[in-house]
Amino acid sequence: MKRSLLFEPVKLGKLWLPNGVLMAPLTRLRAEADGTPGEMIAKYYEQRASAGLIISEMTVVSAKGQAYLNAPGMYTEGHRKGWRRVTDAVHGAGGRIFSQLAHAGRISHPSLLPGGAIPVGASAVRPAGHVHTRSGSQPYVTPRALEIGEIGGVVKEFADAARMAMEAGFDGVELHSANGYLLDQFLRDGTNWRQDGYGGPAKGRARLLLEVVEAVTEVWGAGRVGVRLSPFNGFNDMSDTNPRETFTVAAEALSGRGLAYLHIFEPVQEAWLTPRLRQAFGGALVVNGGFDVETGNAVVEGRSADAVAFGVPFLANPDLPERLRAGLPLNRPDPTTFYTGGARGYIDYPVHSPIV
Ligand SMILES: Cc1cc2nc3c(=O)[nH]c(=O)nc-3n(C[C@H](O)[C@H](O)[C@H](O)COP(=O)(O)O)c2cc1C
C-alpha cells in the first residue's frame, strides 16, 4: 500500500480536500436535449464522490455558448434544479464538486444556436474540422468576431451562471479557458487577430479571461474559483506562436486574485512549461495530462503541484483514489462509449470488490 502526499488532505483556496486525486472535467453528452442534467448524471458523479474534488464536465453559460448536443447548461431554472440533484447526490456521498463553466465560441454551429445565429469568436477565424449536428456532421463555419460592445454581455453570462452554480449547491466553479473554447480563443494568437484592447500582446488577449475572473470571484468570493489553461493543446484547431510568453503573462495576471487554483493541462511526458506557470501564478496548482500513480505521486511529493486531475482513469474507475492508493488494478476505459449517451460505459464501470 502506497503512502504519499497525493493521498493526504490538501487545501485548494478555501477548500480542504481529503486527497489530491481530482476528477478532471469530462464531457459525456448525457444531458437532456435542453441541457438539463438528469438522474443518471447524478448517479455518475455520486459514484465518483471519493475524488478529492470533482470538476464537472464543461457546462455552457448561455444558449449562445453551446457546442454539443446533449451537453449541459447553467442558464435555466431546469438546469439549476437538475444540477441541485447532482450536488446533493455528491454531497450525500461525502464529496465536493466544482462546475466547469464555458462558452464554446466558434466551436459551434448555427443549427445549435438560437435563431440559427452565427457562432462568435475572438476573430473571424474558421476552425478546421466538423461539428456534430442534428442533421449529421457539418463543417465548422466562419465565426463572427465579438464586437467590443458585446463583451460585457459575455462576462455577465459567466457571472450569472456562476451565481446559478452557487444556488445549485456547487462548492465552487472552474473557468474553462482551455481546449479551444471562447476564453482560449481570446488567449491564443492563432484565433485572436483583434486590433482592440482584447487583442494584440498577450496582456490584451488575457483581458477577457481576467474580466470574467473578476466578475465570477465577486460572486463566489476568494478561494472558490479555479481557472483551466492548456498551453499546447491543438484540439479544436488551436495554435499560438509563443505559448511560453502567452501563458506566462496569463498566469502572472491571474496571480494575487484569490483564485482557488490554476489547473494546467500539459501532458506529463512532455511537460516543461508548468513549473514556470506555477512560479508565475504563485498559488495552488493542479496538473493534468496522462498521469498515473507514480507520476502523480512524484509531482506532489516534489512539491511541483498541489493536486493531480485524472480524466480517462476516473471515467473508467469510480473508486480511483482507493485503487491508486491500494495499488489495485484499473478497469479499462471503453472509448466507443465516451460520448454516446446512455448508461453503458457511463454508470456501469464496477468498483473494485475486495477479495473476502
Ligand atoms: C471524453 C473526454 C471528455 C473531455 N471533456 C472535457 C471537458 O469537458 N472539459 C475539459 O476541460 N477537458 C475535457 N477533457 C480533457 C480531460 O479533462 C483531460 O485533460 C484529458 O483526458 C487528459 O487527462 P487524462 O490523461 O488524465 O485522461 C475531456 C477528455 C475526454 C477523454
The ligand as an ORCA input file, in Angstrom:
! r2SCAN-3c Opt
* xyz 0 1
  C     -14.234     12.005    -23.008
  C     -13.463     13.241    -22.665
  C     -14.151     14.411    -22.403
  C     -13.454     15.574    -22.024
  N     -14.159     16.700    -21.702
  C     -13.517     17.788    -21.206
  C     -14.257     18.911    -20.729
  O     -15.500     18.945    -20.726
  N     -13.546     19.972    -20.256
  C     -12.172     19.980    -20.228
  O     -11.580     20.960    -19.792
  N     -11.466     18.912    -20.659
  C     -12.102     17.819    -21.119
  N     -11.378     16.708    -21.494
  C      -9.928     16.662    -21.237
  C      -9.661     15.972    -19.877
  O     -10.113     16.784    -18.806
  C      -8.164     15.692    -19.668
  O      -7.466     16.895    -19.869
  C      -7.629     14.616    -20.594
  O      -8.449     13.469    -20.571
  C      -6.193     14.238    -20.197
  O      -6.161     13.735    -18.872
  P      -6.015     12.138    -18.583
  O      -4.755     11.707    -19.273
  O      -5.920     12.013    -17.093
  O      -7.223     11.486    -19.179
  C     -12.045     15.561    -21.932
  C     -11.362     14.369    -22.237
  C     -12.043     13.232    -22.588
  C     -11.291     11.966    -22.854
*
